Amino acid sequence: MKHYNAVKKEVESWLDFSRRLHDTLELAQLGDEGLRAELETEISTIESELEKRSFTAMLSGKHDHDSAILAIHAGAGGTDSQDWAAMLERMYLRWAEKRGFETEIFDYTEGEEAGIKSATIAVNGDYAFGYLRSEKGVHRLVRLSPFDAAHRRHTSFALVEILPQVAMDEADIEISPADIKMDVFRSSGAGGQSVQKNATAVRLTHIPTGIVVTCQNERSQIQNREFAMKILRARLLELKQAEREEERAVLRGEYTKAEWGSQIRSYVLHPYQMVKDHRTDYEAGNTQGVLDGDLDDFMEAFLRSKN
């Protein structure tokens, strides 16, 4: 029913768009000069919508229409990398807000001095995974460090993971209860009333693979376990797909191991201002705009390179 409703909504949307095109053409064929201004406005609106639909049409992967799980992990580099991870978190939250996606933070570990060590965020909305999958990989920041007394230039790294919010009944993934070890603990908070007095946070360990998932949002233990299971399913699905891709790449003689240092994008704030995607060579000079969530051009360039 979920799939049926999604397809029905998509078909009805295209039928409405088709009717608008037909009505606009009929008005244009009347040759009435008094309708020119109205028609020009409508044509401009149609062209803009067609561009958006063309972009969405590239999101044709199995899980592209799903909501997403976004995870950010600070790399080596101490406080600078943890601050960079927090900057990325802000960037993606801003981007999601601009696109009208709902977000919810399910796991959050603060850095020792500043920033964050890691964060796991649910991004809910149609095609959230399809858009965000272009962001998966290592992101590099080059800047004058605000944490260095000598104000020297530092390079920081952070890893971004993008997973689809796999349905609990996903046929491709089966998890035996015997393969899961569950620990419960108190959620970390800022102190005072915000500290959980009950052990509601959940840590799941998938014994066969060693994958560990935590969820410590301030909610019930049952809800935290349910979402932790969703993340675990998504990670296992990604692992399964990665193994298939590696097998195919080895057969084609193209396999290269993904290394931590092989960043997908660089954000340079000093000695010049530029953001460059190393997979598509797309670059932008407005670094502040990008860090404020203007990511659509980078996402589109990636998707077009894959189609």
BELFENLIN-V650553 format. One record per residue. PHI is phi in whole degrees, 0 to 359 (none if undefined). PSI is psi in radians with two decimals (* if undefined). D_CENTER is the distance of its C-alpha to the mean C-alpha in Angstrom with 2 decimals. Layout:
PHI|PSI|D_CENTER ; PHI|PSI|D_CENTER
This chain:
none|-0.65|25.72 ; 298|-0.79|21.97 ; 295|-0.75|21.80 ; 300|-0.82|24.98 ; 296|-0.64|23.83 ; 294|-0.77|20.63 ; 293|-0.73|22.90 ; 300|-0.79|25.56 ; 299|-0.73|23.34 ; 295|-0.79|22.22 ; 297|-0.79|25.89 ; 297|-0.63|27.23 ; 297|-0.76|24.88 ; 291|-0.63|26.19 ; 295|-0.73|29.74 ; 298|-0.73|29.56 ; 295|-0.70|28.36 ; 297|-0.71|31.23 ; 295|-0.68|33.71 ; 297|-0.74|32.72 ; 299|-0.79|33.32 ; 298|-0.79|36.63 ; 295|-0.68|37.79 ; 294|-0.72|37.03 ; 297|-0.72|38.96 ; 298|-0.75|41.87 ; 296|-0.70|42.10 ; 296|-0.62|42.01 ; 287|-0.21|44.84 ; 289|-0.43|47.07 ; 70|0.40|47.57 ; 275|1.98|47.82 ; 297|-0.46|47.37 ; 293|-0.31|46.80 ; 265|-0.03|43.46 ; 303|-0.87|42.22 ; 299|-0.74|40.23 ; 296|-0.72|38.58 ; 293|-0.71|37.80 ; 297|-0.68|36.31 ; 295|-0.77|33.92 ; 294|-0.69|32.97 ; 296|-0.72|32.56 ; 298|-0.72|30.25 ; 295|-0.73|28.09 ; 295|-0.73|28.17 ; 297|-0.71|27.21 ; 296|-0.76|24.17 ; 293|-0.65|23.10 ; 296|-0.66|23.92 ; 296|-0.73|21.66 ; 295|-0.71|18.68 ; 293|-0.62|19.87 ; 297|-0.70|20.25 ; 295|-0.80|16.63 ; 295|-0.56|15.57 ; 297|-0.38|18.22 ; 284|-0.25|16.41 ; 271|1.34|13.75 ; 245|0.19|16.32 ; 289|2.90|14.88 ; 303|-0.70|15.88 ; 249|0.17|12.68 ; 300|-0.54|11.13 ; 280|-0.13|12.56 ; 280|2.88|11.13 ; 290|2.93|9.08 ; 232|2.80|6.15 ; 245|2.13|6.59 ; 250|2.17|4.84 ; 237|2.34|7.99 ; 238|2.29|9.68 ; 231|2.19|13.25 ; 293|2.46|15.99 ; 267|-2.90|18.06 ; 294|2.55|21.80 ; 132|0.11|23.37 ; 62|-2.35|23.99 ; 299|-0.67|23.59 ; 300|-0.79|22.25 ; 291|-0.61|19.24 ; 291|-0.64|18.68 ; 293|-0.68|18.97 ; 297|-0.71|16.49 ; 299|-0.68|13.89 ; 292|-0.62|14.77 ; 295|-0.69|14.51 ; 293|-0.70|10.90 ; 301|-0.82|10.28 ; 299|-0.74|12.37 ; 301|-0.82|10.77 ; 287|-0.58|7.32 ; 294|-0.69|9.63 ; 296|-0.78|11.85 ; 300|-0.81|9.60 ; 299|-0.70|8.75 ; 297|-0.73|12.50 ; 296|-0.58|13.60 ; 272|-0.06|12.12 ; 82|0.30|13.68 ; 276|2.56|10.91 ; 271|2.48|12.15 ; 232|2.62|10.67 ; 213|2.22|12.58 ; 274|2.14|12.86 ; 254|-0.36|14.36 ; 210|2.41|15.22 ; 206|2.13|16.12 ; 238|2.03|18.56 ; 285|2.70|20.19 ; 282|2.92|21.66 ; 293|-0.80|25.43 ; 252|-0.67|26.18 ; 201|2.89|23.06 ; 69|-2.74|19.28 ; 225|2.63|17.42 ; 277|-0.69|17.62 ; 198|2.78|14.44 ; 208|2.48|12.21 ; 237|2.17|10.41 ; 232|2.34|8.78 ; 272|2.23|8.83 ; 246|1.91|7.17 ; 254|2.21|10.16 ; 159|2.78|11.27 ; 298|2.27|12.41 ; 69|0.30|10.27 ; 301|-0.77|6.88 ; 293|-0.71|6.12 ; 302|-0.74|8.41 ; 291|-0.83|7.01 ; 284|-0.31|3.56 ; 297|-0.31|5.96 ; 289|-0.23|7.85 ; 266|-0.08|6.24 ; 291|2.19|7.47 ; 141|-2.93|10.78 ; 268|2.29|13.11 ; 249|2.33|13.13 ; 246|2.36|16.74 ; 243|2.32|18.44 ; 240|2.11|22.16 ; 200|2.99|24.11 ; 280|2.10|27.29 ; 290|2.21|26.62 ; 284|-0.13|27.42 ; 256|0.06|28.21 ; 255|2.13|30.79 ; 301|-0.54|34.31 ; 274|-0.05|35.19 ; 56|0.78|32.10 ; 276|2.88|31.41 ; 282|2.35|28.50 ; 234|2.65|25.83 ; 245|2.20|22.95 ; 239|2.64|20.04 ; 233|2.58|17.22 ; 215|2.53|14.00 ; 258|2.29|11.89 ; 248|2.21|8.10 ; 249|2.43|7.45 ; 233|2.14|5.08 ; 233|2.56|7.62 ; 283|2.57|9.02 ; 281|1.50|10.99 ; 293|2.34|14.18 ; 298|2.63|17.28 ; 298|-0.40|19.96 ; 257|0.42|22.32 ; 305|2.08|20.29 ; 294|-0.50|23.27 ; 286|-0.32|21.95 ; 240|2.12|21.54 ; 239|2.23|24.60 ; 239|2.08|24.80 ; 280|2.32|28.31 ; 306|-0.52|28.94 ; 291|-0.29|31.17 ; 270|0.01|28.28 ; 245|2.26|26.53 ; 253|2.20|27.76 ; 246|2.28|26.80 ; 242|2.51|27.49 ; 241|2.56|27.46 ; 205|2.99|27.68 ; 282|2.40|27.60 ; 294|2.47|24.41 ; 282|2.51|24.48 ; 218|-3.12|25.03 ; 277|-0.07|26.37 ; 112|2.95|29.90 ; 65|-2.37|32.45 ; 289|-0.32|31.59 ; 280|-0.12|27.86 ; 278|2.28|28.63 ; 289|2.24|28.56 ; 273|-0.35|32.11 ; 255|2.70|31.22 ; 279|1.54|29.31 ; 255|-0.36|26.29 ; 289|2.56|23.55 ; 233|2.39|22.96 ; 237|2.09|22.46 ; 253|2.32|22.38 ; 243|2.12|23.54 ; 272|1.82|23.56 ; 302|-0.78|26.92 ; 298|-0.59|26.96 ; 254|-0.30|23.79 ; 80|0.12|23.73 ; 291|2.29|20.10 ; 243|2.29|19.94 ; 233|2.32|17.68 ; 238|2.60|18.42 ; 218|2.04|17.86 ; 228|0.58|19.96 ; 297|2.67|19.10 ; 281|1.36|22.50 ; 216|-2.99|23.23 ; 286|2.77|25.53 ; 299|-0.65|25.63 ; 296|-0.78|25.38 ; 294|-0.71|22.15 ; 297|-0.71|20.61 ; 295|-0.70|21.88 ; 298|-0.77|20.52 ; 287|-0.59|16.91 ; 298|-0.66|17.49 ; 295|-0.67|18.83 ; 296|-0.75|15.79 ; 295|-0.70|13.64 ; 298|-0.77|16.62 ; 300|-0.75|16.84 ; 297|-0.73|13.27 ; 294|-0.69|14.15 ; 292|-0.65|17.50 ; 296|-0.76|16.30 ; 298|-0.72|14.18 ; 298|-0.74|17.39 ; 296|-0.76|19.55 ; 292|-0.67|17.77 ; 296|-0.69|17.81 ; 297|-0.71|21.50 ; 296|-0.76|22.24 ; 297|-0.71|20.71 ; 297|-0.75|22.74 ; 299|-0.77|25.81 ; 295|-0.73|25.56 ; 295|-0.69|25.00 ; 297|-0.72|27.99 ; 296|-0.58|30.11 ; 274|-0.11|29.36 ; 74|0.46|30.06 ; 244|0.05|26.72 ; 289|2.24|25.07 ; 231|2.31|23.93 ; 290|2.37|22.62 ; 283|2.12|19.32 ; 257|2.68|20.45 ; 301|-0.65|18.83 ; 283|-0.15|20.27 ; 277|1.37|18.94 ; 291|2.61|16.33 ; 269|-0.44|14.21 ; 210|2.49|14.55 ; 242|2.39|17.22 ; 244|1.88|17.59 ; 254|2.10|21.36 ; 253|-0.21|23.04 ; 203|2.36|26.47 ; 273|-0.03|28.86 ; 222|3.05|27.19 ; 249|2.05|24.04 ; 195|2.50|21.56 ; 241|2.19|17.97 ; 230|2.30|18.11 ; 268|2.12|15.87 ; 281|-0.20|18.10 ; 274|-0.59|17.12 ; 246|-0.21|18.07 ; 67|0.18|20.24 ; 287|2.38|18.75 ; 220|2.75|19.48 ; 221|2.50|19.80 ; 268|-0.28|22.39 ; 273|1.36|21.01 ; 297|-0.65|19.10 ; 294|-0.66|19.27 ; 299|-0.75|17.81 ; 296|-0.81|14.72 ; 292|-0.29|14.48 ; 269|0.12|15.00 ; 106|0.15|11.85 ; 277|1.41|13.51 ; 249|-0.12|10.91 ; 301|-0.68|11.93 ; 295|-0.66|14.71 ; 292|-0.73|12.81 ; 296|-0.75|10.49 ; 296|-0.74|13.80 ; 299|-0.70|15.71 ; 295|-0.81|13.59 ; 296|-0.70|13.88 ; 294|-0.58|17.54 ; 291|-0.36|18.21 ; 264|-0.10|17.29 ; 249|*|19.51
